Amino acid sequence: MFHYLIIGHACDEEQEWRHMKFDDEQPTKRLEKKFIKRLRKDGGWDKDKEIYVEFILQSKNLIHVNYG
């Protein structure tokens, strides 16, 4: 199992992250497309809103996010 933590933001919006897991390793382009699609859906943004991917972290273990 491969776990990915993808961090990015939409133009003029705060940075966001999404956790995704897959049975096999995924190409970067596929991860970027899935992240952008998910952010558009969650944020209610149309295709004119630019979304940027800043980091993609990969692990074979669950990735935990701790704030502050």
N, C-alpha and C positions, 0 to 999 in steps of 0.2 A: 504494500500500500504506500502510495506517495502522497504526502501532504504539501500543500502550497499555501503560502501566505502572500497575498498580492496587495500592494499598497499603491494608491494613486489618488487622483482628484479630478473633479470636473472643473472647468474654467470658472473662476470666481467663487468656488465652493471650498469647504474645508476638506482636508485629506481624509480618506476612508480606506478601510481594509476589508478584504473578504478571504475566508478560508475555503479552500477547495481540496477535495481528495479524489484520487483516481487509483485504479488497480495497477496502472503502468505509468511510466514516465511520459510527460506531455511536452510537446514543442512550445516554445515561448510564444509564438504567434497565436496558437490556439488558446493559451491561457490569457493572453491580452484580450482577444476577442470575447471570451466568456466573461471576463471581468467587466469590460466595457458594456456588454449587453446587460449584465446583472445590475450595474450601477445605473444605467438608463432606466431599467424597470423599477428599481427601488426608489430612484429620485424623481421619476416621472418626467425625465428629460427627453426631448426629441433628438433627432440626429444632428441638429445644428449645434448642440452643446458639445464642445470639445472635451474629451476625457483623456487624461494622461496616466500612463502606468509608470511608476517611479521605481518600484522594487518588486522582485519576485524571489521569495525565499522557498527553498525546497528541503524537505526532510522525510526520512522514512518513519519518523515518529510524529505524534501529534504536536503541533506548534501552539504553545500557550502565549497569550498576550497579557502582560501585566501593565496596568496604568499607574503612573505616579509613584 
